[in-house]
Amino acid sequence: MMKKFFIFIFSLFIFSQSLAFAKIGSCPYEIIQDPDNVYVVEIETSKAKNKLKPYYVKELKTNREVYEETGARLVVNAGFFDPNNQKSVSYVTIDGQVVLNPQNNENLMGNEALQPFLDKILNRSEFRVLEDEKGKLLYDIAQHNDEIKEGYTLKHSIQAGPMLFPDLKLQEEFFILVRNGKVISESASSLHKYARTAIGVRDNNVYLFIATKEAPMTLEELADLTRKWGMEKAMAFDGGGSTSFDSQELHIVSEKDGTGRRVKSFLILK
């Protein structure tokens, strides 16, 4: 009987190791491969205080380059950008200062076709790190124009979108345009299956979701995944060929030729 018991325990150990890539001592994160073949990174924020923050570059770089240059524990792609002028299409705030402002992107602001929808584009969802007067950090996801939670100030934020959960805001954030009940345009290939990156919060911990090019998803499917994982809130980061992740245990790129796309902004864990 005892022999069977030890065999059972050993089997559980082997199974857990096949799912979890990193869970060692004080390591602030764990990488899990979801049954849907999506990678989920759980960041225990109590062990990552002041170490989880946005990062940006003046000239576009790959996720792997930023990982190597910063010496971060992990790096994931984040906000939207214009590859033609290398300017951001997403707000980024670091240490209370706006470092990237989409209103400074003339290609965005001067696009006549987008003029009726700029209010929606500029109000897309963002991941926020909030701080109270005692230095306590709160992790949140909200639309850009939403008020900061009472008693807190904005320490860091990085915008992308759309909001995935509790409400999928495809129309509200101008990822699809619907007229007469029909979708007449879409941004970020929202309704098609592509590699995707998302971020969620639960119990003040942060979760990253990386759907690789081998397991592509629509934004609706990505929203369902975050719901399945019990997120309180979740939003998408830039996806498609921009989807990339680097840590000691795992390196993900989504360009068809296996190289990493050069992007503008990132979320890093130092």
N, C-alpha and C positions, 0 to 999 in steps of 0.2 A: 504493500500500500504506500509506504514512504517513498519507494523507488518511483512509483507512478507520479507521486506528488512533486518530486524534484524534477522529473521529466517535464511535467506541466509548467512549473515555474521557469525552467530553462527555455521552454518554447515561447513563453510570454516575453522573456528577455530578448530573444532573437527577433521576435516580431516587432517589439518596440524599437529596437535598434535599426530595423529596416525602414521605419517611418521617420524617426528622429535623427537629424544630422548633427545637432549641437545642443547639448544640455549638460554642461560640465561646470560644477562648482558655481562660481560667481558670474559665469557667462550670462549676459542680460538677454539673450535671445535663444530661440529654438526654431529649427527649420523642420517642417513636417511635409511629407508628400501626401496630399489629399487623395482619396480613392479616385477622384476625377482626374488624377494626374496633374493637379495644380499644386504648386509649392506655396505653402503658407508659413510665414515667418512671424512668430509670436515674440514681441519685445516686452519684457517685464520692465516697465518704466521706473519702478522703485530702484532698480539696479543700473538704470541708464540716465539718472538725473543730470540735466544740462548737457547731455552728450548726444541727444537726438535733435538734429536741426537741419534746416535747408542749407544748400550750398549752390553757388552758381559760378559760371565762368564767363569771361569776356569773349573769348573765342571758343566755339563749340568743341567739346571733347567727348570721347567715349566714356561710358560708365567705368570701364576697366582702368582707363587713364586716371580718372579721379580717385578711384579706389587705391591705386598704387601711389599717387602723389600725396594724398591726405593721410595715408596710413590708417584709414577708418576700419572699423570692424566690419561694416557692411555699407554698401552704397546701392541705391535704387534710383532709376530715372523718375522724374516728377512732372514738372509743368510743361505747357505747350510753348512752342517757339516758331519763329519764321525762319526756315533754312536759307531764304534768299538774302535777308539782311542781318541774320543772326540775332535778332531782337526778340524779346519775350512777348508772348501773348497771354501771359499769366502774371499776376502779382506775386512777389516774393518779399517777405519781411524777415530780417535777421536782427536780433537784439533790439527790437523796437523800431528799426529803420527800414523804410521801403527801399529795397535795393534793385528791384526790377518792377517796372510799371508799364503795362501794356499800352497806356495812353501815350507813351513816348515812342510807340511803334507806328511810324507814318504809313506803313503798308496796311496796317489794320485800321487805323483811324481815318485814313483817306480813301478806303475802299467804298465806293458809292453803293455797291450792292449790299453791303453790310450795315449801312447807316441806320436803317429801321430796326436793327437787331443789336446794336452796340450795347444798349443798356443790359440786355440779357447776357451777352458775352462777358462784359466787365463784372457782372454779378455772379459769375460761376462759383462753384463750391471751392472751399479751401480747407486744408488741414491746419489746425491752429494749436500752438503751445501757449497756454495762458499761465500767468503767474500772479499770486496774491502778494500782499504786503509782507508776508512771512517767508516768501520764497517757495511756497508750495506750487507745484506745477499741475495744471489740468490740461488734458488733451481733448480736443473737440474738433468737430467738422461742422461747418456752417457756410452759407452763401456769403460772398464778400461784404455785402452791405448789411448783413445781420449785426445787431449790437453785440458787443463783447459781454460775456456773462458778468453780472454784478459782482463787484469785489475783486475783479481780476483786470490785469492789463495784458495787451498782446505782446508776447515775447518774440515768437516766430510764427510765420505762416507761409504756406506754399499752395498756390491755386492751380487747379486743373479742371476736373469735373468730367461728367456730371455727378451730382449726388446720386448714389445708388440705393441707399437704404437709410431711413425707412421709406422714402419716396424716390422713385426713379424719375429724375427731372430732365428728361430728354428734350421736351418742348420748351420748358421754362428756362433752360440754359442754352437754347439754340443749338442743340445737337441734331435735331430734326425739325423740319418745317412742314407743317401739315395744312393743307387747304382743301376744303370740301371733302374732308375725311380721308384724303390721300397724302402720303408722304411724297413731297416733291423735291426735297433735298435732304442730305444728311452730312454731318461733319464727323470726323474720326471714324468713318465706316461703322457707325453706331449699330446698325442693324445686321451687320455681317460678322462672320467669325474671323477673328484675328487674335494674335497674341495680345494680352492685356495686362495692365498693372493696376492694382487698387490698394487702398489703405482703409482700415477700419479701426474703430475704438470700441472697447468693451471693458468695463470695470477699471477704467483709466489705464488700461494697457493698450498697446498699439499693435495692429496686425497688418502685414503686407501680404498681398495675394498676387502671385505671378502665374498667369496662364501662358504657357510657352506656345511657340508656333506648332508644336506637336499636339497641343491640346487647346486649340483656339476657341474663343467664346464671343458671343455677342454681348453687348452691355447689359441686356436683360438677363442673360445667363450668368454674367458676373455678379449682378445684383442678387440673383437667387443663391449664388454661392456664399456671398457675405451673410445673407439671411440664415442659411444653413449653419454657418459657423457662429451664429448668435450675436452678431455685431449690433451694437446700439445705434451706430451711425457708420456709413461707409461711402466712399466716393472713388471715382476712377482717377488715375494719373494718365499721362500720355501713354498710348499703346502702339500696336502695330510694330514696325521695325524699331521704334524707340524703346520697346520693352526690354529692360536689361537689369541684371542684378549681379552683384559681386560680393562674395565673402570668402573666408578661408575655405569653407566647405563646398561652395557652390558658385558656379559662374554661368550666367545665362545671357545669351544674345539672341536676337530675333530676326536679324537681317538674313536673307536667303543664302548669301554667300558665306555666312558664319562670322562675318565681321560685326563689330558693334557700331551702331549709328552714333554719330556725334550729336549731342544734345546740349541744352542750355542750363537746365537746373536739375537738382538732385536732392534726395533726402539721405543724410548720412548718419551713421551711428559711430561716434568716435571711440 
